[in-house]
Amino acid sequence: MGLLTGVLIVASVTDIKTGKVYNWLTLPAILTGLALATVFGAPFGQELAPGLVTGQTASWAGFQASLFATMIGLMGFGVLVVAGGLGFGDVKLMGAYGALTASWQCLASAAVYAFVVAMVLAIVVMLRGGLVKRTMHRLWSVVLTKAARVDHAIPDDSPRVPFALAIGVGGLLAAAEVLLGLNTPWAAGW
């Protein structure tokens, strides 16, 4: 938990200060998570990924769980990069989160919490910057131009929300939830 907390805090700070989540943080975190899961089994993965064969050694099952959670984090958030909503650093941070927790359930909870935290951060940024009217105007113009099937360039002067901070807060909430044995509504069927 300490390593995970450290990675999330450093990523949050660098994203706030520079607008980036660096490879020197995320890539070693992914490799370390895979290695730790291989040596010690899946630390957060009480329920391993579907399709894992029973009777395997804890190290092989831990590696598979960590790799599965890493791939879910990378692919799931990679779609958002293509859509233009996130940067690759955020994607790699979610991959690192999956590797370090070795639990796709914990990763799913972290993603839900991260989006809620990001939404709250966006509202705070809009309110503090007096940008509510401008934001609503831009949203309305996007809706109208999309409905009319007209291309409309949106100015790139909008304030930024550090999504790594949202991942950090959401990730710590999800990890604490798993460690305390609490069940989230979206994980009840898993």
C-alpha beads as a LAMMPS data file, in Angstrom:
LAMMPS data file: protein, C-alpha beads

190 atoms
189 bonds

1 atom types
1 bond types

-500.0 500.0 xlo xhi
-500.0 500.0 ylo yhi
-500.0 500.0 zlo zhi

Masses

1 110.0

Atoms # bond

1 1 1 0.000 0.000 0.000
2 1 1 2.920 2.326 0.714
3 1 1 4.359 2.009 -2.773
4 1 1 0.943 2.565 -4.356
5 1 1 0.372 5.633 -2.187
6 1 1 3.790 7.018 -3.093
7 1 1 3.242 6.572 -6.830
8 1 1 -0.186 8.238 -6.663
9 1 1 1.118 11.191 -4.620
10 1 1 4.125 11.793 -6.886
11 1 1 1.946 11.541 -10.015
12 1 1 -0.566 13.989 -8.536
13 1 1 2.117 16.514 -7.632
14 1 1 3.869 16.345 -11.014
15 1 1 0.548 16.655 -12.843
16 1 1 -0.426 19.717 -10.802
17 1 1 2.988 21.360 -11.240
18 1 1 3.883 20.421 -14.836
19 1 1 0.744 18.986 -16.402
20 1 1 2.522 15.656 -16.954
21 1 1 2.739 12.190 -15.456
22 1 1 6.212 10.953 -16.280
23 1 1 7.364 7.603 -17.647
24 1 1 10.142 7.469 -15.023
25 1 1 7.351 7.010 -12.479
26 1 1 4.739 4.905 -14.255
27 1 1 6.831 2.383 -16.177
28 1 1 8.929 1.239 -13.176
29 1 1 5.701 1.116 -11.128
30 1 1 4.157 -1.248 -13.691
31 1 1 7.232 -3.497 -13.700
32 1 1 7.458 -3.415 -9.892
33 1 1 3.771 -4.294 -9.550
34 1 1 4.154 -7.251 -11.892
35 1 1 7.270 -8.409 -10.036
36 1 1 5.697 -8.063 -6.576
37 1 1 2.568 -9.928 -7.670
38 1 1 4.778 -12.683 -9.079
39 1 1 6.775 -13.015 -5.868
40 1 1 4.000 -12.540 -3.299
41 1 1 0.786 -13.339 -5.193
42 1 1 -1.998 -10.844 -5.803
43 1 1 -2.025 -8.404 -2.860
44 1 1 -5.412 -6.827 -3.609
45 1 1 -6.705 -9.650 -5.823
46 1 1 -8.718 -11.793 -3.443
47 1 1 -10.736 -12.806 -6.481
48 1 1 -8.410 -13.395 -9.386
49 1 1 -9.220 -12.509 -12.966
50 1 1 -11.831 -14.682 -14.689
51 1 1 -10.459 -17.667 -16.538
52 1 1 -7.441 -18.247 -14.309
53 1 1 -6.897 -21.944 -13.834
54 1 1 -7.236 -23.142 -10.255
55 1 1 -4.340 -25.025 -8.740
56 1 1 -1.707 -22.655 -10.122
57 1 1 1.053 -21.399 -7.914
58 1 1 0.295 -18.153 -6.092
59 1 1 3.128 -16.421 -7.936
60 1 1 1.835 -17.331 -11.408
61 1 1 -1.750 -16.452 -10.446
62 1 1 -0.533 -13.163 -8.952
63 1 1 1.403 -12.324 -12.109
64 1 1 -1.643 -13.077 -14.263
65 1 1 -3.930 -10.985 -12.050
66 1 1 -1.485 -8.077 -12.096
67 1 1 -1.016 -8.303 -15.872
68 1 1 -4.781 -8.532 -16.431
69 1 1 -5.445 -5.452 -14.265
70 1 1 -2.612 -3.583 -16.009
71 1 1 -4.059 -4.338 -19.436
72 1 1 -7.565 -3.297 -18.336
73 1 1 -6.171 0.004 -17.031
74 1 1 -4.149 0.670 -20.179
75 1 1 -6.819 -0.335 -22.684
76 1 1 -9.782 1.135 -20.841
77 1 1 -8.185 4.539 -20.422
78 1 1 -6.425 4.317 -23.795
79 1 1 -9.834 4.686 -25.423
80 1 1 -10.206 8.050 -23.649
81 1 1 -6.893 9.247 -25.105
82 1 1 -8.156 8.492 -28.589
83 1 1 -11.353 10.403 -27.788
84 1 1 -9.199 13.349 -26.690
85 1 1 -10.103 13.399 -23.021
86 1 1 -6.871 12.273 -21.347
87 1 1 -3.144 12.183 -21.830
88 1 1 -0.982 9.079 -22.102
89 1 1 0.516 9.734 -18.661
90 1 1 -2.911 9.245 -17.076
91 1 1 -3.317 6.000 -19.021
92 1 1 0.049 4.686 -17.829
93 1 1 -0.819 5.719 -14.275
94 1 1 -3.967 3.581 -14.436
95 1 1 -1.857 0.737 -15.834
96 1 1 0.520 1.151 -12.890
97 1 1 -2.446 1.173 -10.515
98 1 1 -3.655 -2.112 -12.011
99 1 1 -0.189 -3.649 -11.768
100 1 1 0.334 -2.595 -8.153
101 1 1 -3.111 -3.702 -6.947
102 1 1 -3.320 -6.812 -9.168
103 1 1 -7.099 -6.409 -9.016
104 1 1 -9.344 -5.348 -11.858
105 1 1 -12.149 -4.866 -9.306
106 1 1 -10.066 -2.360 -7.370
107 1 1 -9.112 -0.709 -10.666
108 1 1 -12.794 -0.372 -11.639
109 1 1 -13.614 1.239 -8.297
110 1 1 -10.648 3.594 -8.657
111 1 1 -11.841 4.614 -12.139
112 1 1 -15.363 5.395 -10.912
113 1 1 -14.018 7.414 -7.995
114 1 1 -11.498 9.196 -10.248
115 1 1 -14.240 10.386 -12.595
116 1 1 -16.349 11.635 -9.676
117 1 1 -13.357 13.477 -8.189
118 1 1 -12.473 14.937 -11.618
119 1 1 -16.031 16.187 -12.012
120 1 1 -15.884 17.897 -8.612
121 1 1 -12.482 19.404 -9.482
122 1 1 -13.861 20.705 -12.793
123 1 1 -16.784 22.376 -11.029
124 1 1 -14.431 23.969 -8.482
125 1 1 -12.155 25.243 -11.278
126 1 1 -15.146 26.686 -13.139
127 1 1 -16.527 28.397 -10.041
128 1 1 -13.182 29.797 -8.867
129 1 1 -12.327 31.107 -12.314
130 1 1 -15.745 32.586 -13.022
131 1 1 -16.031 30.322 -16.043
132 1 1 -19.519 28.882 -15.580
133 1 1 -21.202 31.173 -18.141
134 1 1 -18.418 30.670 -20.724
135 1 1 -18.447 26.887 -20.200
136 1 1 -22.220 26.666 -20.565
137 1 1 -22.052 28.801 -23.730
138 1 1 -19.384 26.523 -25.209
139 1 1 -21.342 23.384 -24.344
140 1 1 -24.456 24.826 -25.947
141 1 1 -22.518 25.772 -29.114
142 1 1 -21.062 22.274 -29.356
143 1 1 -24.549 20.765 -29.063
144 1 1 -25.964 23.090 -31.727
145 1 1 -23.071 22.634 -34.165
146 1 1 -23.110 18.862 -33.741
147 1 1 -26.873 18.805 -34.287
148 1 1 -26.403 20.887 -37.432
149 1 1 -23.457 18.684 -38.464
150 1 1 -21.172 21.652 -38.776
151 1 1 -17.548 21.665 -37.697
152 1 1 -16.901 24.172 -34.965
153 1 1 -13.501 24.759 -33.465
154 1 1 -13.515 24.967 -29.701
155 1 1 -10.887 27.375 -28.350
156 1 1 -8.090 25.659 -26.467
157 1 1 -7.970 28.202 -23.656
158 1 1 -9.959 26.158 -21.170
159 1 1 -8.429 25.543 -17.750
160 1 1 -7.045 22.105 -17.108
161 1 1 -8.087 19.653 -14.428
162 1 1 -5.148 17.526 -13.227
163 1 1 -6.625 14.071 -13.783
164 1 1 -3.715 12.343 -12.020
165 1 1 -4.909 14.046 -8.841
166 1 1 -8.363 12.572 -9.430
167 1 1 -6.796 9.149 -10.036
168 1 1 -4.753 9.551 -6.860
169 1 1 -7.728 10.394 -4.660
170 1 1 -9.979 7.818 -6.343
171 1 1 -7.274 5.167 -6.252
172 1 1 -6.603 5.639 -2.560
173 1 1 -10.339 5.510 -1.796
174 1 1 -10.710 2.282 -3.776
175 1 1 -7.641 0.674 -2.178
176 1 1 -8.822 1.601 1.318
177 1 1 -12.245 0.227 0.479
178 1 1 -10.763 -3.116 -0.584
179 1 1 -8.465 -3.267 2.439
180 1 1 -11.439 -2.602 4.735
181 1 1 -13.494 -5.279 2.963
182 1 1 -16.242 -2.905 1.815
183 1 1 -18.270 -3.613 -1.308
184 1 1 -19.130 -0.918 -3.819
185 1 1 -22.499 -0.964 -5.591
186 1 1 -20.805 -1.442 -8.990
187 1 1 -18.663 -4.333 -7.697
188 1 1 -21.528 -6.231 -6.014
189 1 1 -22.006 -8.585 -8.970
190 1 1 -18.280 -9.341 -9.335

Bonds

1 1 1 2
2 1 2 3
3 1 3 4
4 1 4 5
5 1 5 6
6 1 6 7
7 1 7 8
8 1 8 9
9 1 9 10
10 1 10 11
11 1 11 12
12 1 12 13
13 1 13 14
14 1 14 15
15 1 15 16
16 1 16 17
17 1 17 18
18 1 18 19
19 1 19 20
20 1 20 21
21 1 21 22
22 1 22 23
23 1 23 24
24 1 24 25
25 1 25 26
26 1 26 27
27 1 27 28
28 1 28 29
29 1 29 30
30 1 30 31
31 1 31 32
32 1 32 33
33 1 33 34
34 1 34 35
35 1 35 36
36 1 36 37
37 1 37 38
38 1 38 39
39 1 39 40
40 1 40 41
41 1 41 42
42 1 42 43
43 1 43 44
44 1 44 45
45 1 45 46
46 1 46 47
47 1 47 48
48 1 48 49
49 1 49 50
50 1 50 51
51 1 51 52
52 1 52 53
53 1 53 54
54 1 54 55
55 1 55 56
56 1 56 57
57 1 57 58
58 1 58 59
59 1 59 60
60 1 60 61
61 1 61 62
62 1 62 63
63 1 63 64
64 1 64 65
65 1 65 66
66 1 66 67
67 1 67 68
68 1 68 69
69 1 69 70
70 1 70 71
71 1 71 72
72 1 72 73
73 1 73 74
74 1 74 75
75 1 75 76
76 1 76 77
77 1 77 78
78 1 78 79
79 1 79 80
80 1 80 81
81 1 81 82
82 1 82 83
83 1 83 84
84 1 84 85
85 1 85 86
86 1 86 87
87 1 87 88
88 1 88 89
89 1 89 90
90 1 90 91
91 1 91 92
92 1 92 93
93 1 93 94
94 1 94 95
95 1 95 96
96 1 96 97
97 1 97 98
98 1 98 99
99 1 99 100
100 1 100 101
101 1 101 102
102 1 102 103
103 1 103 104
104 1 104 105
105 1 105 106
106 1 106 107
107 1 107 108
108 1 108 109
109 1 109 110
110 1 110 111
111 1 111 112
112 1 112 113
113 1 113 114
114 1 114 115
115 1 115 116
116 1 116 117
117 1 117 118
118 1 118 119
119 1 119 120
120 1 120 121
121 1 121 122
122 1 122 123
123 1 123 124
124 1 124 125
125 1 125 126
126 1 126 127
127 1 127 128
128 1 128 129
129 1 129 130
130 1 130 131
131 1 131 132
132 1 132 133
133 1 133 134
134 1 134 135
135 1 135 136
136 1 136 137
137 1 137 138
138 1 138 139
139 1 139 140
140 1 140 141
141 1 141 142
142 1 142 143
143 1 143 144
144 1 144 145
145 1 145 146
146 1 146 147
147 1 147 148
148 1 148 149
149 1 149 150
150 1 150 151
151 1 151 152
152 1 152 153
153 1 153 154
154 1 154 155
155 1 155 156
156 1 156 157
157 1 157 158
158 1 158 159
159 1 159 160
160 1 160 161
161 1 161 162
162 1 162 163
163 1 163 164
164 1 164 165
165 1 165 166
166 1 166 167
167 1 167 168
168 1 168 169
169 1 169 170
170 1 170 171
171 1 171 172
172 1 172 173
173 1 173 174
174 1 174 175
175 1 175 176
176 1 176 177
177 1 177 178
178 1 178 179
179 1 179 180
180 1 180 181
181 1 181 182
182 1 182 183
183 1 183 184
184 1 184 185
185 1 185 186
186 1 186 187
187 1 187 188
188 1 188 189
189 1 189 190
